[in-house]
Amino acid sequence: MSARRVEPSEGEAASGASRSVARALPRALPRLLRLLAPYRAQVAGVSLLIALASALNQIGPQFARFTLDVAIPSADLRLFGLLALALVGYYLLREALDYAGMLVSFAFTQRVVDDVRRSTYAHLLTLPVVRFTKERSGSLVSRVVGDVNALEAMIQAGASRIVGQLFSILVVLVLMFTMHWPLALVALVVVLLMSAVTLVFQEPLRRLARAIRAKVGDLTAVASEALGDIATVKGFTAEPQEAERFADESRAYRRLNLERRRHLGLMQGGIGLAGGLGTGALLVLGGIAVSGAAADALAALPGPELTAGVLVAFLLYLNQLMGPVVFVLNFNNQLQAGVAALERLDDLLTMPSEASGALALPASAELSFEAVRFRYPGADRDALTGLDLRVPASRTLALVGASGGGKSTVTRLLQRLYDPDSGVIRLGGVDLRRVRLGELRRAIALVPQEASVFSGSVLDNVRYGSPGVDAGAAQRALELAGAWPFVRQLPQGLHTEVGERGVKLSGGQRQRLAIARALLRGACVLVLDEATSHLDAEAEAVVQEALAGRLAEGRVTTVVIAHRLATVRDADAIAVLEGGRVVEQGDHGTLLARRGRYARLHALQHRGLVGPGQDVA
């Protein structure tokens, strides 16, 4: 895949893949300065240490000059002894400073990157759910991992080398002009030619760096999706299909890297050619001047006399100059990757977090939905079409009806994972959007149909979201949820590891852990979305009895979603949802007497004509 055919990601589209580097770097520089602003003292200290080490490195060629022009002509052993002592001291001090600079700069880089990684991930968790529907989670994770690593490479190179290299270039040029300014001009022209070669390749390298960063996100996303639901992949024998999906992304990634390598090779070849020709020119011109082969012609030219010692020192300085120049020019590659990563991270960090209200949680747990309309982003029809519901405090409302009627949407709006497009949802008479978000979600405990279990122990999972609760309270919650009998038989009991996504547990066991987690939370609103769907009849009866007792003693307002009508017949009220609105509402007996939608569904289930979860026409 050529770079011209790469589709930009959402973050890239905002910046524009065709923007020139002359525009990209000025925009990225303020971001980098903001990033490093809290570390001003460390930046200054690291820069000073590296500059000192670089300055010391430039003394080396003077020893060669002194040896050729002073020590050898004088044939004085005392001078050679002093020279030997000076060389030992010089190299010891130089290596000590180099080591200190390396260690300090690395520690500084790791601190900055660690802060960026943690703050980026923390901000990622605060984004609205709708943001996660627009970009695959694997791609978002790649920003926290891959982009931060690219930023680390840029900061590390900048902190540990670029300051010293730039200072070295300045010091060497000053020394070269002091020693022999005509030849120094030749060296300066060589540096300018090398810089010109680099400028030619800046834009394609920047564009490819951004495309490669985006493709890393695609690779991560494809792999995460397949491995995250590996049972489904295997159940549908889709391993070849998933392998091919990953292979397509990997091939695209390979082509992008080859394209980038081609540009890098051409750039480095141009730099090397300019440096080699410059070295040859200086060697020839300097040799002619020292040998006196063109003494008459050179006599008319300006400039100081060139001795053998000065020429050797000059060539050594030229070699020392080429190294930093090539590093600085090659640093452009890391800079482009770092700028691309910084832009993607900045896109993420500037995404607004979920909006939170300012009011404290109301004392009452009464719930009401007033003319609520809602459509999922990208959907072609409303999920709720003017929903009106009221759940008195400490009462239980059951939501039933065909799939797609809007029942699960109600639970998502209750938690403010989404907000209504119109209408109001109130808790204790207060609009949910005005309540502090953290308090609201701590007050609502959800048990979903597909229970989420995380890697860690049983205790970790029951205490998820309530880390300060002791093991005794966790055990009581497990007992209420009917989970303690199986937990007690596990090898380490509460401390048994359940594996990633609870792979070591059955569906029913995971469900009971989720119920225990919700009960432990002590919320004033409990939402049960097909919470007992994975339990057998006996286990369901135990859990239902436990829940009934917990609700009676805890004054908890409960919303129950169920397809099996037998599980909701004791609810204070039952609402039948269809097409995103309530079509019937009342208690079990009242709805049966009306002989409407609920009565028909009940009759069909009772006769065994409609199973739980099946739609009724």
C-alpha positions in Angstrom: 0.0 0.0 0.0 1.5 3.3 -1.0 1.2 6.2 1.4 -1.1 8.0 -1.0 -3.8 5.4 -0.5 -3.8 5.4 3.3 -7.1 6.5 4.7 -6.6 8.9 7.6 -8.1 8.1 11.0 -10.5 10.5 12.7 -7.7 12.2 14.6 -5.6 12.5 11.5 -8.4 14.0 9.5 -8.5 16.9 11.9 -4.8 17.8 11.2 -4.8 16.9 7.5 -2.3 14.4 6.1 -1.2 16.9 3.4 -0.1 19.6 5.8 3.5 20.5 5.4 6.0 20.0 8.1 6.7 23.7 8.2 3.1 24.0 9.5 3.1 20.8 11.6 6.1 21.5 13.7 5.0 25.0 14.8 1.7 23.5 15.9 3.3 20.6 17.7 6.0 22.7 19.5 3.5 24.5 21.8 2.0 21.1 22.7 5.5 19.7 23.5 6.3 22.8 25.6 3.0 22.4 27.5 3.9 18.8 28.1 7.3 19.7 29.5 6.2 22.8 31.4 5.9 21.1 34.8 9.5 19.8 34.4 11.3 23.1 33.7 13.9 22.6 36.4 14.7 19.1 35.3 14.9 20.1 31.6 17.4 22.9 32.6 19.5 20.6 34.7 19.6 17.8 32.1 20.4 20.3 29.3 23.2 21.9 31.4 24.8 18.5 32.2 24.7 17.3 28.6 26.0 20.6 27.3 28.9 20.4 29.7 29.7 16.8 28.6 29.5 17.9 24.9 31.8 20.8 25.4 34.3 18.5 27.1 34.2 16.2 24.1 35.4 18.9 21.8 38.8 19.2 23.6 40.0 15.9 22.2 41.4 17.1 18.8 43.5 19.7 20.6 45.6 17.0 22.1 46.5 15.8 18.5 47.3 19.4 17.5 49.5 19.9 20.6 51.3 16.6 19.9 52.1 17.4 16.3 52.8 21.1 16.5 54.4 21.3 20.0 55.4 18.0 21.7 57.0 16.2 18.7 59.0 19.2 17.5 60.3 19.9 21.0 61.2 16.2 21.7 60.7 17.0 25.4 59.8 13.9 27.5 58.4 16.1 30.3 55.8 17.4 27.8 54.9 13.9 26.8 54.5 12.9 30.5 52.2 15.9 31.1 50.3 15.0 27.9 49.7 11.4 29.2 48.4 12.6 32.6 46.1 15.1 30.9 44.8 12.5 28.5 44.0 10.1 31.5 42.2 12.8 33.4 40.4 14.0 30.3 39.0 10.6 29.4 38.0 9.8 33.0 36.1 13.0 33.4 34.5 12.7 29.9 33.2 9.2 30.5 31.9 10.2 34.0 30.0 13.1 32.6 28.7 11.0 29.7 27.4 8.4 32.1 25.8 10.9 34.4 24.1 12.6 31.4 22.8 9.3 30.1 21.4 8.2 33.5 19.8 11.6 34.4 18.3 12.1 31.0 16.8 8.5 31.0 15.3 9.0 34.4 13.8 12.3 33.3 12.3 10.8 30.2 10.8 7.9 32.1 9.2 10.2 34.6 7.6 12.4 31.9 6.4 9.3 29.9 5.0 7.6 33.0 3.1 10.8 33.8 1.8 11.1 30.3 0.8 7.4 30.1 -1.1 7.5 33.4 -2.9 10.8 32.7 -3.8 9.7 29.2 -5.3 6.5 30.4 -7.1 8.2 33.2 -8.6 10.7 30.8 -9.5 7.9 28.4 -11.7 6.3 31.1 -13.6 9.6 31.6 -14.7 9.9 27.9 -18.4 9.4 27.1 -19.5 6.0 26.0 -20.5 7.4 22.6 -16.8 8.1 22.0 -16.0 4.4 22.3 -18.6 3.6 19.7 -16.8 5.9 17.1 -13.4 4.3 17.5 -12.5 0.7 18.2 -11.2 0.2 21.8 -8.0 -1.4 20.4 -7.2 1.7 18.5 -7.8 3.8 21.6 -5.5 1.6 23.6 -2.8 1.9 21.0 -2.8 5.6 21.7 -2.0 5.0 25.3 0.6 2.4 24.6 2.0 2.8 21.1 1.8 6.5 20.8 3.2 7.1 24.2 6.2 4.8 23.3 6.8 6.8 20.1 6.7 10.0 22.2 9.1 8.3 24.6 11.6 7.7 21.8 11.4 11.4 20.8 11.8 12.7 24.3 14.6 10.3 25.1 16.5 11.2 22.0 15.9 14.9 22.6 16.7 14.8 26.3 19.8 12.6 26.1 21.4 13.6 22.7 19.9 16.4 20.8 20.8 19.2 23.2 24.4 17.9 23.4 24.6 17.4 19.7 23.4 20.9 18.9 25.8 22.3 21.4 28.6 20.2 19.9 27.9 21.6 16.4 28.1 25.1 17.7 31.3 24.6 19.6 33.0 22.7 16.8 32.1 25.4 14.2 33.4 28.1 16.5 36.7 26.2 16.9 37.0 25.5 13.2 36.5 29.1 12.3 39.1 30.1 14.9 41.6 27.6 13.6 41.2 28.2 9.8 38.1 30.1 8.6 38.4 29.4 4.8 38.3 25.6 5.4 35.6 26.1 8.0 33.4 27.8 5.3 33.7 24.6 3.2 32.6 22.6 6.2 29.7 25.0 6.8 28.6 24.5 3.1 28.6 20.8 3.6 26.4 21.1 6.7 23.9 23.3 4.7 23.8 20.7 1.9 23.1 17.9 4.3 20.3 20.0 5.9 18.8 20.7 2.4 18.7 16.9 1.7 16.8 16.4 4.9 14.2 19.1 4.2 13.3 17.5 1.0 12.2 14.3 2.8 10.5 15.8 5.8 7.0 16.0 4.5 6.7 12.4 3.2 8.3 11.0 6.3 5.9 13.0 8.5 2.9 11.7 6.5 4.1 8.1 6.6 4.8 8.4 10.4 1.2 9.4 11.0 -0.1 6.6 8.7 2.0 4.0 10.5 0.8 5.1 13.9 -2.8 4.8 12.7 -2.1 1.4 11.3 -0.7 0.2 14.6 -4.0 1.1 16.1 -5.8 -0.9 13.4 -3.6 -3.9 14.1 -4.3 -3.7 17.8 -8.0 -3.3 17.3 -8.3 -6.3 15.0 -6.3 -8.6 17.4 -8.2 -7.3 20.5 -11.6 -7.9 18.9 -10.8 -11.5 18.0 -9.0 -12.5 21.2 -11.6 -10.8 23.3 -14.3 -13.1 21.9 -12.2 -16.1 21.1 -15.0 -18.5 22.0 -17.2 -17.1 19.3 -14.3 -17.2 16.8 -13.7 -20.8 17.5 -17.4 -21.7 17.7 -17.9 -20.4 14.1 -14.6 -21.8 12.9 -13.6 -18.3 11.9 -9.9 -18.7 12.8 -8.9 -18.4 9.0 -11.1 -15.4 8.6 -9.7 -13.6 11.6 -6.1 -14.6 10.6 -6.7 -13.1 7.2 -8.2 -9.9 8.7 -5.0 -9.5 10.7 -2.8 -10.5 7.8 -4.4 -7.7 5.6 -3.6 -5.1 8.3 -0.1 -6.5 8.8 0.6 -6.4 5.1 -0.6 -2.8 4.9 1.7 -2.0 7.9 4.6 -3.7 6.2 4.1 -1.7 3.0 3.9 1.5 4.9 7.2 0.7 6.7 8.9 -0.3 3.4 7.8 3.0 1.9 9.1 4.9 4.9 12.4 2.9 4.8 12.8 3.8 1.1 12.5 7.5 1.9 14.9 7.1 4.8 17.4 5.3 2.7 17.4 8.0 0.0 17.7 10.7 2.7 20.5 9.0 4.5 22.3 8.3 1.2 22.1 12.0 0.3 23.4 13.0 3.7 26.3 10.5 3.4 27.2 11.7 -0.1 27.3 15.3 0.9 29.4 14.5 4.0 31.8 12.3 2.0 32.4 14.8 -0.7 32.9 17.5 1.9 35.5 15.4 3.7 37.3 14.7 0.4 37.3 18.4 -0.5 38.8 19.4 2.9 41.4 16.7 2.7 42.5 17.7 -0.8 42.5 21.5 -0.1 44.1 21.1 3.3 46.8 18.7 1.9 47.7 21.2 -0.9 48.0 24.0 1.6 50.2 22.1 4.1 52.4 20.6 1.3 53.0 23.9 -0.4 52.3 22.3 -3.8 50.6 25.6 -4.8 52.4 28.0 -2.6 52.4 30.8 -5.1 48.6 30.6 -5.8 47.8 30.2 -2.1 49.9 33.1 -1.1 47.4 35.5 -2.7 44.5 34.0 -0.8 43.3 35.2 2.6 43.5 33.1 5.7 46.0 31.9 8.4 48.9 29.5 7.8 47.8 25.9 7.9 50.2 23.5 9.8 50.1 19.7 9.8 48.9 19.8 13.4 46.1 22.2 12.6 45.0 20.1 9.5 44.9 16.9 11.6 42.9 18.6 14.4 40.7 20.2 11.7 39.9 16.8 10.1 39.2 15.3 13.6 36.9 18.2 14.3 35.2 17.6 10.9 34.7 14.0 11.9 33.2 15.2 15.2 31.1 17.6 13.4 29.6 15.1 11.0 28.4 12.8 13.8 26.3 15.4 15.5 25.0 16.8 12.2 23.9 13.4 11.0 22.3 12.7 14.3 20.4 16.0 14.3 19.3 15.4 10.7 18.3 11.8 11.5 16.5 13.0 14.6 14.0 14.4 12.2 12.7 10.8 11.7 12.1 10.4 15.4 10.7 13.9 15.5 8.2 13.1 12.8 7.0 9.9 14.6 6.9 11.8 17.9 5.0 14.7 16.4 2.5 12.3 14.9 2.1 10.5 18.3 1.9 13.9 20.1 -0.9 15.0 17.8 -2.9 11.8 18.3 -2.4 12.0 22.1 -3.4 15.7 22.0 -6.5 14.7 20.1 -7.4 12.2 22.8 -6.6 14.6 25.7 -8.6 17.4 24.3 -11.7 15.2 23.9 -14.2 16.5 26.5 -14.9 14.2 29.5 -18.5 13.2 30.4 -20.5 16.2 31.6 -21.3 16.2 35.3 -23.9 18.1 37.2 -23.1 20.0 40.4 -26.0 18.9 42.7 -25.7 16.4 45.5 -27.6 13.1 45.2 -31.3 13.6 46.2 -32.6 11.9 49.3 -35.5 10.3 47.5 -35.0 7.4 45.1 -38.1 8.0 43.1 -37.5 7.6 39.3 -39.4 9.2 36.5 -39.1 9.4 32.7 -40.9 12.3 31.1 -41.5 12.3 27.4 -38.0 10.8 26.8 -36.8 10.4 23.2 -33.4 8.9 22.3 -31.6 7.7 19.3 -28.2 5.9 19.3 -25.5 7.7 17.4 -25.6 6.5 13.8 -28.9 4.7 14.2 -31.7 5.2 11.6 -34.6 5.2 14.1 -35.3 6.2 17.7 -34.8 3.7 20.5 -37.2 5.6 22.7 -40.1 7.5 21.3 -41.6 9.6 24.1 -41.2 7.3 27.1 -43.2 8.1 30.2 -42.6 6.1 33.3 -42.7 6.5 37.1 -41.2 4.3 39.7 -42.0 5.3 43.3 -39.2 5.1 45.9 -38.6 1.7 47.3 -40.9 0.1 44.7 -40.2 -2.4 41.9 -41.0 -1.7 38.3 -40.7 -4.5 35.7 -40.1 -3.8 32.0 -41.3 -6.5 29.6 -41.9 -6.7 25.9 -40.3 -7.8 22.6 -36.6 -7.4 21.9 -35.8 -4.0 20.5 -38.6 -2.3 22.5 -36.2 -0.1 24.4 -35.8 -1.9 27.7 -32.0 -2.0 27.9 -31.9 1.6 26.6 -33.7 2.6 29.8 -30.8 1.2 31.9 -28.2 3.0 29.9 -29.9 6.3 30.2 -30.4 5.7 34.0 -26.6 5.4 34.4 -26.1 8.4 32.1 -24.0 6.4 29.7 -26.1 8.4 27.2 -28.4 11.4 27.7 -31.9 11.8 26.2 -32.2 13.7 23.0 -35.3 15.3 24.5 -37.4 14.9 27.6 -36.1 14.5 31.2 -35.1 11.6 33.5 -35.4 12.5 37.2 -34.2 11.0 40.4 -36.0 12.3 43.5 -37.4 15.1 41.3 -34.0 16.2 40.1 -32.8 16.0 36.4 -30.1 13.4 36.3 -27.9 15.8 34.3 -27.8 18.1 37.3 -26.6 15.5 39.7 -22.8 14.9 40.3 -22.0 12.0 38.0 -19.9 10.0 40.4 -22.6 10.1 43.1 -25.3 9.2 40.6 -23.5 6.1 39.4 -22.6 5.0 42.9 -26.3 5.2 43.7 -27.2 2.9 40.8 -26.2 -0.8 40.8 -26.6 -2.7 37.5 -26.7 -6.4 37.0 -26.6 -7.0 33.2 -27.6 -10.1 31.3 -24.0 -10.8 30.4 -22.2 -10.4 33.6 -18.7 -8.7 33.5 -16.1 -10.6 35.4 -12.5 -9.3 35.5 -9.2 -11.1 36.0 -8.4 -11.4 39.7 -9.9 -13.2 42.6 -13.5 -13.8 43.5 -13.1 -11.2 46.3 -11.7 -8.6 43.9 -14.7 -9.1 41.6 -17.3 -8.8 44.4 -15.6 -5.7 45.7 -15.2 -4.1 42.3 -16.2 -0.5 42.6 -16.3 -0.9 46.4 -12.6 -1.6 47.2 -12.8 -0.6 50.9 -15.4 -3.2 51.9 -14.1 -6.0 54.1 -14.2 -9.7 53.2 -17.0 -10.4 55.7 -19.4 -8.0 53.9 -18.4 -9.5 50.6 -19.2 -13.0 51.9 -22.6 -11.8 53.1 -23.3 -10.4 49.6 -22.3 -13.8 48.1 -24.6 -15.6 50.4 -27.5 -13.3 49.5 -26.8 -13.9 45.8 -26.7 -17.7 46.3 -23.1 -17.8 45.3 -21.4 -18.7 48.6 -21.9 -22.5 48.2 -19.8 -22.7 45.0 -17.3 -20.1 46.2 -16.7 -22.0 49.4 -15.7 -25.1 47.3 -13.2 -23.3 45.1 -9.5 -24.1 45.8 -8.7 -20.8 47.6 -12.3 -19.8 48.3 -12.7 -16.0 48.1 -9.1 -15.6 46.9 -9.4 -18.0 44.0 -8.3 -16.5 40.7 -11.2 -16.5 38.1 -9.1 -15.9 35.0 -9.5 -13.3 32.3 -13.2 -12.4 31.8 -14.0 -15.1 34.5 -13.1 -17.9 32.1 -12.8 -20.4 35.0 -16.4 -19.9 36.0 -19.7 -20.9 34.4 -22.2 -18.4 33.1 -24.4 -18.9 36.2 -21.5 -18.5 38.5 -20.4 -15.3 36.8 -24.0 -14.0 37.0 -24.2 -14.7 40.8 -20.9 -12.8 41.3 -22.4 -9.9 39.5 -25.5 -9.9 41.6 -23.3 -10.1 44.8 -21.3 -7.1 43.5 -24.5 -5.1 43.0 -25.9 -6.0 46.5 -22.6 -5.1 48.1 -22.6 -1.7 46.6 -25.6 -0.6 48.8 -27.1 1.5 46.0 -30.5 3.1 46.3 -31.5 2.1 42.8 -31.0 -1.5 41.6 -31.3 -2.4 37.9 -31.6 -6.1 37.0 -31.3 -6.6 33.3 -32.2 -10.3 32.8 -30.1 -10.8 36.0 -31.1 -14.5 36.4 -31.1 -15.5 32.8 -28.1 -17.9 33.2 -29.4 -19.6 36.3 -31.3 -22.9 36.5 -34.8 -22.8 38.1 -33.6 -23.8 41.6 -30.8 -21.3 41.7 -33.1 -18.6 40.3 -35.6 -19.2 43.1 -32.9 -18.8 45.7 -31.6 -15.6 44.2 -35.1 -14.2 43.7 -35.9 -14.9 47.4 -32.6 -13.3 48.5 -33.3 -10.2 46.3 -36.8 -9.9 47.7 -35.5 -9.8 51.2 -32.7 -7.4 50.4 -35.2 -5.0 48.6 -37.7 -5.2 51.5 -35.1 -4.3 54.1 -33.1 -1.8 52.2 -35.8 0.5 50.7 -34.3 0.1 47.3 -36.0 1.3 44.1 -35.7 -1.5 41.6 -36.1 -1.7 37.8 -36.3 -5.3 36.5 -36.0 -6.3 32.9 -37.2 -9.8 32.1 -38.5 -11.9 29.3 -39.7 -14.7 31.6 -42.9 -13.2 33.0 -42.9 -15.6 36.0 -40.0 -13.7 37.4 -41.8 -10.3 37.5 -45.3 -11.2 38.6 -44.7 -9.9 42.1 -43.4 -6.5 40.9 -45.4 -3.5 42.2 -45.9 -2.4 38.6 -45.2 -3.9 35.1 -44.7 -1.8 32.0 -44.9 -3.3 28.5 -42.6 -1.5 26.1 -43.1 -1.5 22.4 -41.5 0.7 19.8 -39.7 2.7 22.5 -42.8 3.7 24.5 -45.1 2.2 27.2 -48.2 0.5 25.6 -49.5 -1.0 28.9 -48.8 -0.5 32.5 -50.2 -2.0 35.8 -49.7 -4.9 38.2 -49.7 -8.5 37.1 -53.4 -9.1 37.9 -54.6 -5.9 36.4 -52.7 -6.5 33.1 -54.0 -10.0 32.8 -57.6 -8.8 33.3 -57.2 -6.3 30.5 -56.5 -9.1 28.1 -54.1 -6.9 26.1 -50.5 -7.3 25.0 -49.2 -8.5 28.4 -52.0 -11.1 28.8 -51.3 -12.4 25.3 -47.6 -12.8 26.0 -48.4 -14.4 29.3 -50.7 -16.9 27.7 -48.3 -17.8 25.0 -45.5 -18.4 27.5 -47.7 -20.4 29.8 -48.7 -22.7 26.9 -45.0 -23.1 26.0 -45.6 -21.4 22.6 -43.2 -18.6 23.2 -39.9 -19.1 25.1 -38.2 -16.5 27.2 -36.7 -13.8 25.0 -38.8 -14.6 21.9 -40.7 -11.8 20.2 -44.5 -11.8 20.0 -46.0 -10.5 16.9 
